């Protein structure tokens, strides 16, 4: 649960969530491979932590 809360505090997670929603709708409607790739990228943005310097 802590992992999820930490990810939700990062801006990239919100951008990833928006990409997931958009790409999922496009992929479901058109089966476009680019939409499926965007969906995977959105999942990565949502799940991976941002790099800290």
N, C-alpha and C positions, 0 to 999 in steps of 0.2 A: 504494500500500500504506500509506503514511504517513497519507493521508486517512482510510482505513478505521480504522486504529488510533486516530487522534484521535477519530473519532466513537464508537468503542466505549468510550472513556474517559468519555463523557458520560452522565449518568442518563437524559436524554431518548431516547437511542438504545436503551437497554434497554426503556424503556416502549414505544417505537415497535415494537421487535421483538416484544414480547408482543402488541401490538395487531395486528400483521401476522399472527401465528400464529392468533389467535382469529378475526379477521375473515376470513382465508382459509378456515378450516374452515367458518364460517357461510355465506360466499358460495358455496362449492362445494356445500354441502348444500341451500341454499334459494334461491340467486340473488337474494337480498334487496338492493335498491339501497343501503340504509343500510349493509350489511356491505361493499359495494364502496367506498362513501365512507370508511368506517373504515379499510379497507385502504389507500386512497390517503393518508389522514392519517397512518397508521402509517409508510408509506414516507417521507413528508415528515419526520416526526420522526426517522427513522433517518438520512436523508441530509443534512439541513440542520444546520449547526453552531449551537450555542447562542450567543446574543448575549452579548458580553462588555462590561462597563461600564468 
